[in-house]
Amino acid sequence: MTQTYPDYIWHNGEIKRWQEATVHVMAHGLHYGSSVFEGIRCYETQNGHAIFRLNDHNKRLFDSAKIYEMPIPYTLDQINAACHEVIKANGLGKAYLRPIAFRDLGGFGLSADCPTSVSVAAWNMGPYLGAGVLEAGIDACVSSWQRMAPNTIPTGAKAGGNYLSGQLIAREARRLGFGEGIALASTGLLSEGAGENLFLVFDGALHTTPISAALLNGITRNTIMTLAKDNGIEVIERDIPREFLYLCDELFMCGTAAEITPIRSVDGRQVGTGKPGPLTLKIQDLFFGLFNGKTPDKRNWLTPL
């Protein structure tokens, strides 16, 4: 499928034509994966278009940069404003946003102090894992590739280099005919998907792996846990063995791109009834209810465009 690109992008403080936002082939970020980024969605709501958890996402961008000692030459408010600006410049409403900061041209050693460039792109994105998956679910597999061990690469940072791991997991799954891959941590216990967090359902309660399980502490993950607790649904963070993927009543992935995607089978073993279960559907209803008005936005997660 041919990717279509928008007309404009925010790059180093100004709106530019998409084709003009270029980076040198010797940029540090290209060679060493020294970038940090976010994925943010702007939804159509009953009160107009609104960006979901904009400040939380961009605060994490700054936190990721801090871990890697990468100074961002803009304030949080400026990056938030850039997100608004690029959506409007492209005439978009509903959109996916990609703020990224990276070490640019200026040195070639691993510890080189290169200038940091920052861009914010916006484009239309449908369901990340394919049309109809939010309703029908996907078939997943446990990958042969494990996630990073503790004190190697910090999984708490949303850094470009981390996603080499995710690429191996996702590409293996596609090659084998699955919709997405699931990774184990170096402990052999469950971690997360290629780029999504996981929730298992047992006896009406949500079970999810802890942030110590080599995963990114997802903002959608936090949203689900918060909404569940608001609605009397028990949430348990715990170490989870691989085989529990086969034994749970329901299973779903979540993330900004994937939203809430049900998983109907793992490694060819049917999960539950093989269809999105009642608690998965309830969580979807609560989540998307933030945008259609059925779920009150009590925490001001929606920033009007």
C-alpha positions in Angstrom: 0.0 0.0 0.0 1.4 3.4 -1.0 1.8 5.8 1.9 0.3 9.3 1.3 2.0 12.2 3.1 0.6 15.5 4.3 1.7 18.8 2.9 3.4 20.2 6.0 5.5 19.3 9.0 6.7 21.2 12.0 10.5 21.1 11.9 12.9 22.9 14.3 10.5 25.7 15.1 8.6 26.3 11.9 6.1 24.8 9.5 7.8 23.5 6.4 6.8 21.7 3.3 7.0 17.9 3.9 9.7 17.5 1.3 11.9 20.3 2.8 12.2 18.7 6.3 15.4 16.9 5.6 18.2 15.4 7.7 21.8 14.7 6.7 22.8 11.1 6.1 25.5 11.5 8.7 23.1 12.6 11.4 23.9 10.8 14.7 20.3 9.6 15.1 20.4 7.8 11.8 23.6 5.9 12.7 23.0 5.1 16.4 19.2 5.2 16.9 19.6 8.3 19.2 16.1 9.6 19.0 13.1 9.8 21.3 9.5 10.1 20.1 5.8 9.9 20.9 2.7 8.8 19.2 -0.4 10.8 20.0 -4.0 10.7 18.6 -6.4 13.5 17.9 -10.0 12.3 18.0 -13.3 13.7 16.8 -15.4 14.3 19.9 -18.9 15.5 20.4 -17.4 18.9 21.2 -15.1 19.1 18.3 -11.6 17.6 17.7 -9.4 17.1 20.7 -5.9 15.7 21.3 -5.8 12.9 23.8 -3.4 13.2 26.7 -1.2 15.7 24.8 0.7 17.0 27.9 1.2 13.5 29.3 2.7 12.3 26.0 5.0 15.2 25.5 6.1 15.1 29.1 7.2 11.5 28.5 9.1 12.8 25.4 11.1 15.1 27.7 11.5 12.3 30.2 12.9 10.0 27.5 15.3 12.7 26.4 16.5 13.2 30.0 17.4 9.5 30.3 19.6 9.8 27.2 21.0 13.2 28.2 19.5 14.7 25.1 18.6 18.4 25.6 15.4 19.5 23.8 15.8 23.1 22.7 12.1 23.8 23.1 9.7 23.9 26.1 6.9 21.5 26.8 4.4 24.2 25.9 6.2 24.9 22.6 6.0 21.2 21.6 2.3 21.1 22.7 1.7 24.2 20.5 3.6 22.6 17.6 1.2 19.6 17.7 -1.8 22.0 17.3 0.0 24.0 14.6 0.9 21.0 12.4 -2.7 19.6 12.5 -4.2 22.9 11.5 -1.5 23.5 8.8 -2.5 20.3 7.1 -6.2 20.9 7.5 -6.6 17.8 9.6 -9.0 17.0 12.4 -8.8 13.4 13.4 -5.1 12.6 13.2 -2.0 10.7 14.4 0.8 12.9 15.7 4.5 12.0 15.8 6.8 14.3 17.8 10.4 13.2 17.5 13.7 14.6 18.9 17.0 13.3 17.7 20.7 13.9 17.7 21.5 15.6 14.4 24.7 16.3 12.5 27.6 17.4 14.7 29.8 14.5 15.7 30.3 10.9 15.0 31.4 9.4 18.3 28.9 7.6 20.5 29.3 10.3 23.2 29.3 13.2 20.7 27.4 16.3 21.8 25.3 16.8 18.7 22.6 19.4 18.4 19.1 18.1 18.9 16.6 18.5 16.1 12.8 18.3 16.8 10.0 17.6 14.4 6.3 17.0 14.7 4.4 15.3 11.9 0.6 14.7 11.6 -1.3 12.4 9.3 -4.4 10.3 9.0 -4.1 6.8 10.5 -6.7 4.1 10.8 -6.4 1.0 13.0 -2.7 0.3 13.3 -3.0 -3.5 13.0 -5.4 -3.5 10.1 -9.0 -2.8 9.1 -11.6 -4.5 11.3 -9.2 -5.7 14.0 -10.9 -3.6 16.8 -14.1 -5.6 16.2 -12.8 -9.0 15.2 -9.5 -9.2 17.0 -6.2 -10.6 15.8 -4.2 -13.9 16.0 -0.9 -13.4 17.8 2.2 -15.5 18.5 4.9 -15.6 21.1 8.1 -14.4 19.5 11.4 -16.1 19.5 12.9 -12.7 20.3 13.1 -11.6 23.9 12.8 -8.1 25.2 15.9 -6.3 26.7 17.3 -7.4 30.1 17.3 -5.0 33.0 20.1 -2.4 33.1 20.9 -2.8 29.4 18.6 -0.6 27.3 16.1 1.4 29.4 12.6 0.3 28.3 11.1 3.2 30.2 12.3 5.5 27.5 10.4 5.7 24.2 13.6 5.7 22.2 14.1 4.9 18.5 16.7 2.3 19.2 14.4 0.3 21.4 12.1 -0.3 18.5 14.7 -2.5 16.7 13.5 -5.1 19.2 9.9 -4.4 18.2 10.7 -4.7 14.5 12.2 -8.2 15.0 9.1 -9.3 17.0 6.6 -7.7 14.5 8.3 -8.9 11.3 8.6 -12.5 12.6 4.9 -12.5 13.4 4.0 -11.2 10.0 6.3 -13.7 8.3 4.6 -16.5 10.2 1.1 -15.3 9.2 0.1 -13.7 12.6 -1.3 -10.3 13.2 1.2 -9.3 15.9 4.0 -10.8 18.1 4.2 -11.0 21.9 7.6 -11.0 23.6 8.9 -12.5 26.8 11.3 -10.7 29.1 14.8 -12.0 29.7 13.3 -13.8 32.7 11.1 -15.9 30.4 8.0 -14.2 31.8 5.6 -12.2 29.8 6.6 -8.7 28.7 4.6 -6.9 26.0 3.7 -6.9 22.3 6.0 -5.6 19.6 4.7 -2.1 20.4 1.8 -2.6 22.6 1.0 -3.4 26.3 -1.0 -6.5 27.2 -4.0 -7.2 29.4 -5.3 -10.7 30.3 -8.7 -11.3 31.9 -9.3 -13.9 34.6 -12.6 -14.1 36.4 -13.6 -10.6 35.6 -10.3 -8.9 36.6 -7.7 -7.3 34.5 -4.1 -8.7 34.8 -1.2 -6.9 33.3 2.6 -7.2 33.5 4.5 -4.7 35.7 6.8 -2.0 34.3 9.7 -4.1 35.6 8.9 -6.6 32.8 11.0 -4.8 30.2 8.0 -2.8 28.9 7.1 0.8 28.1 4.7 2.2 30.7 2.1 3.1 28.1 -0.2 6.0 28.4 -3.1 3.9 27.0 -2.2 1.3 29.5 -2.5 3.9 32.3 -5.8 5.1 30.8 -7.3 1.6 30.9 -6.1 1.0 34.4 -7.6 4.3 35.5 -10.9 3.8 33.8 -11.2 0.3 35.1 -10.7 1.3 38.7 -13.2 4.2 38.2 -15.7 1.6 37.2 -15.1 -1.0 39.9 -13.0 -3.4 37.7 -10.2 -5.0 39.6 -6.7 -4.4 38.1 -3.8 -6.6 39.1 -0.1 -5.9 38.1 1.8 -9.2 38.4 4.4 -11.4 36.8 2.7 -13.6 34.2 4.0 -16.9 32.8 3.7 -17.5 29.1 1.2 -20.3 29.4 -1.3 -18.0 31.0 -1.8 -16.5 27.5 -3.4 -19.8 26.6 -5.5 -20.0 29.8 -7.0 -16.5 30.2 -10.6 -15.8 29.5 -9.9 -12.8 27.4 -6.8 -11.0 26.0 -6.1 -7.7 24.4 -3.3 -5.3 23.3 -3.3 -1.6 23.8 -1.4 1.5 22.7 -1.9 4.8 21.1 -1.6 3.3 17.6 -3.3 -0.1 18.4 -5.9 1.5 20.7 -7.6 -1.6 22.2 -7.2 -4.6 20.0 -8.6 -7.9 21.0 -6.5 -11.1 20.6 -8.5 -14.1 19.6 -5.7 -16.7 19.6 -2.1 -17.1 20.7 0.2 -19.7 19.0 -2.8 -21.2 17.4 -4.6 -21.7 20.7 -8.0 -20.1 20.9 -8.4 -17.4 23.7 -11.7 -17.8 25.4 -14.5 -18.0 22.9 -12.3 -16.8 20.1 -14.1 -13.5 20.0 -13.7 -10.2 21.9 -15.0 -11.0 25.4 -17.4 -8.9 27.6 -14.7 -7.2 29.6 -12.7 -6.3 26.5 -15.8 -4.8 25.0 -16.5 -2.9 28.2 -12.9 -1.5 28.2 -13.3 -0.5 24.5 -16.6 1.2 25.4 -15.1 3.1 28.3 -12.1 4.2 26.3 -13.9 5.3 23.1 -16.6 6.7 25.3 -14.1 9.5 26.2 -14.5 10.7 22.7 -18.3 10.2 22.1 -19.2 11.6 25.5 -20.4 8.4 27.2 -17.4 8.4 29.5 -16.8 11.7 31.5 -13.4 13.2 30.9 -12.9 13.8 34.7 -9.1 14.3 34.3 -9.1 16.8 31.4 -7.3 14.3 29.2 -8.8 15.9 26.1 -7.2 19.1 24.8 -9.5 20.9 22.3 -7.8 21.5 18.9 
